[in-house]
Amino acid sequence: MESNLLKIGVIGVGHLGQHHVKHFCSIDGINFLGLFDTNTNQANAISKKFKVKAFENIDNLIDSVDAVSIVTPTTYHASVAEKCIRKKKHVFIEKPITSTIEEADKLLALAKKNKVIVQVGHIERLNPALRALEPYKISPKFIEIQRLAPYNTRGTDVPVVLDKMIHDIDIVLSLVDSKVRSISASGLSILTDSIDIAHAQIKFENGCVSSITSSRIAKDEVRKIKTFQQNLYSTVDLYKGLTEVYTVSKKGLDKKSFLMSVPFNYNNKTRHIIYEKPTIIKEDALKLELINFTNSMKGLEMPIVSGQSGREALNVAIEIQEKIIKGFIS
């Protein structure tokens, strides 16, 4: 292996971390050195499965690499990332960036001082169905998002806002080019001691309103986004991988990709509602994230979700969580 290749390691190889290992093993232009996990049996199993080294000591791994992918439980994100950044290592941190804003701010300040990249794993940004909207000029006035899932013990160590809703908070913040003006929220605990169902309304300074609902006790998996703006309505099914766009045009069908044109009359003027299903390019979103991370370190790209973006999503999520808890007390 060439010595000038980026040397990368993974810390935490549980359910998601092992997928980081799998992808790093297949990404060209890097030297994947190995992994570390406090669960020795798990570390050895993943090491054997992918034929990579399992480090017995976290410091030995950090000292051996240029960058680290951190896939530990959220409560350890700050301490592990700080250890890496102080040794001038680039870090990819699975969402949420940290448990608190204070931790996130400390990491970002350290990263700036040590001139290293902090990237956050908000994987839904790279969902193929959402990426299909990129050719359109999305400037929403209203966004509605539902993220519902059957109960699963994995992830219940944090409230549903930080486990599931934070994905959609990040998506909304990426779609709306404006600062948050106000937030209202409500939620319930049903099966756990934490919040299992949450709803939030986020209003932006440019007038856009977003409505987000998250639940981890639903019967079926649902991950849908609807955006509304002048002369355009889109619906994105992140789970099924389906995107549909409705636009208003003065003309009828003028593109092969358009599937249907329905005329209507408004103010004595004829318009057409155009229905289109953009092509979905199916790619592994996690692998794309990690490729982007490696390219960002090489100076070829910018991080898709920077540490600052991860911090902003966490900030909104924490405010939503605090408003829900306050609603319980009042």
N, C-alpha and C positions, 0 to 999 in steps of 0.2 A: 504493500500500500504506500502511495506517495506521501512523503512527510509533510508536504505543503498543503495537503487537503485539510479541510475543517474537521476537527476531532469533536465528536458529539457523544454524549451519554444520556441515559434516561434514569431519573430517580422516581421510583414508584412504579411497580409493574403489576398492578391489580387489573381489574376489568378493562379499563381504558389504557393504562400504561403499556400493556403488552401489545396493543395496536400501534403505539408509538414505536416500539421496538421493531415490529414487523415492517413498518414503512421505512424507518431509517435504514434497515437492512437492504432496502431495494432502491434507495435514492442515490443517483449517480453524483459524483463530485464531492463526496464526504467520506470520512473515515469514522464509522460507528464503532466506538471502542467498547461499549458494554453498558451494564445496568447495575443499579443498587436498589435493594428493598430491605426494610427492617425484618420482613418475613423471609427468613433464609430459605425455607422450603419453596416458597413461591418464586423467589429469585432464581434458585437453582433449576426449577422446572422450566421457567421461561428461557433461562440461559441454555439449557439443553435443547429446548424446542427450536430455538433460532440459531443455535451454535455460536453464541456470543459469550463474552466474559461476564461473570457475575462478580462485581467487586465486593469484598468483605467489609470495606470501610468507605463511608460516604466521602470523606476527605480525600481518599486516594483517587476516587473517580473524578471529583471536582478538579484536583490538581493535574489530572491527566488529559483534560479536554479543553476545548475552546468555548463550548456551549453546552447547556444542559436543558433537557426537557423535564419539567417538574409536574409529575402526575400523582402527587400525594393527596391525602385528605386536605380540605381547605384550611383547616386550623394550622397546618404545617407550611403552607405556601410562603408566608412571610419569612419565617426563620430559615428555611432552606434556600429561598431566593436571595436573602441577604448574605448568607454564607458564600453563595456563588458570586454575587455581584462584587463583594469586597475583594474577591480574588480575580476580578476583572473578566468574569465569564458572562457571555450572553445567555439570556434565559427565555425559554418559552414556558409560560405558566398556564395550565388549564384553568378555565373559568371556575369561580370568580377569581380575580387577581389575588385578593387577600380576603381576610374576614372583616377588616375595618378600613375606613378611609385613612386613618392615621398610618396604618401599616403600608397602604398603597403609596401614600405620599412620601414616606421614608424610602421605599424602594426606588421610586422614580427619581428622587433627589440623589440617591446613591448611584443610580445608573447614569445619570447625567455627569456626576463627578468622575465616575470611572470609565465613561465613554463606551458603554455597552448597551445593547438592545434589550428591551423588555417587550415581549410580544405575548398576547393573551389568546387563549384558545376558545374563542366564540365560534364554534364550528358552523353554526347555522348561517353565518355570513356567506359561506361558500356552498350552501345547499344549491344544487343545480337548478331547482325550480325557482329559487329567488334570483339566481344569477341570470335567468332568462329575461328578467325585467331590465337588465342593464342597457339594452338598446333604446329603451323608452325614456322620455323625460319625466321621471317620477317626481312630482312636487305636491305631495298629498295635502288635502285639507282635513281629511278624516282617515284614521287607520283603525281597523278592528282586527284583533288577534285573539285566537283561542289556542291554548296548548293544554290538552287533557290527556291523562295517561292512567292506565290501571295501576293499582297499588303495587309497589315494589320496595322491599326493605332497603335496597341500595339507594343512597341519596337522602334518606330520611334523617340523617344527622344534622341537616340544615333545613330551614323553612322552605316551603315551595317557591317563595319569591327568589331566594338565592340559588335554588336547585334548578327550577324550570323557567320561571318568569324572566330571569335575567337574560336569557337568550333573546327574548322578544324585546326587552328594554334596549338591548344593544342594537337590534335590527331597527327599531323605531328611531333611535338616536342617529343611526347612519342614514336613514331615509329623509329625515326632517332637518333642513338647513336652518336651524334656529335654536335659541336657548330655551330651556324649560322655564315656563312662567309659574305654573302651580301644579300640585299633585294632590289627588284625593284617592283614598283606598279603603277597602274593607276585606275581611277574611274570616275564616273559621278553622278551628281544629276539630277534626272528625275522628280520625283513627290514631293519631299520634299526639304527643304533648306539644307539637309545633303546629305552625299554620299549614293546613293541607289544601285549602281552597282560597284563592286570592283574586281580587279584582282591583284594577287601578285605572284611573283616568289621568292622563298627562296632557296638560295644555301648554302650548308653546307660544312664544312672543309673537310669532308670525300668524297666529290664529289657528294653526293646526291643532286638532284634538285627536288623541289616541286612546282607545279602550282596549285593555289587555286583561284576559281571564286565564288563570292557570289552576289546574287541579291535578292531584295525583291519586284520586280515588274514582276515576271515571271507568265506565265499562269498556270503552274502546279508545284507541289512540287517535287523537285529533291534533293536527298542527296546521292551522289555516290563517292566512293573512289576507285581508281585503283592504285595498287602498282606493280612495275616492278623491278626485280632483277635477278641475274644469275640463270637460270633454274626454275624461278617461277614467275607467273603472277597471281595476285588476283584482283577480283572486288567485292566490298561490296556495297550493296544497303541498306543504313541505314533506308530509309523510308519504303521500302517494306519488309525489314527483309530477305534479300537474300545474300548469300555469295557463290562465286565460285572461285575455285583455279585450276590453270593449272601448272603442273610441268613437267620437262623433266627427263626421267628415262632411264636407260639402258635396263630395263625390261618392259614388258607389264603389264597387270593387275595382281596385286598381293595382292590386298586388296578388301574386299567386298564393301567398301565404294566408291571405284573408279567406275565411271559410264561409262567412255569411254577411250580407248587407241588408239591413232593414230600414226602409225610408220612413221618416216621420215629418210632420209639419209643425213648425213653431213660429209664431209671428209672421205668418204667410210666407215662410221660407222653408224650403225642403232641405232636410239634412238626412244623413244616413248613420245608423249605428252599425259599426263594423266589428265583427267578432273574429278574433284571431287566437290561435294556440301556438305560441312560440315553440320552437324546437328546444327540447331539453337535452343538453349534452351531459350524459351521465358520467360523472367522475367521482372518485373517492374524495370527499371534502376534507377529511383529516390529512390525507396524503398531500393534497394541495396546500393546506395550511403549513405543513412541515417543509414542503418545498419552498414556499414563500419565506419561511423563517431562514432557511439556508441561503436563499438568494438575497435576502435582506442583509445578512451578515457579509455577503460578498459585495454589497453595494449595487446589486443589479435591480432590486425592487425595494419598495417601501413596505413595512409590515401592514398587512391587511387590517389587523386589529392591534393597534399600538398599545403600549402600557397606559398611555393617557386615556385612550378610548375605553380600555378595560376599567380604569379608575372611574370614569364618568358613568358607565353602566352600573358599577357597584354603588356609587353615590346615590343614584336614583333608586336602586333596589333597596338600599338601607332606609331611605326616607319613606318608601312605601311600607316596608316592614314596621318601621316605628309608628306610622300612622295607624296601621292595623292593630298593633299592640295597644296604642292609646285608646282606640275605639273599644277594646275589651275592658279597659279600666274605667273609662268614663260612663 
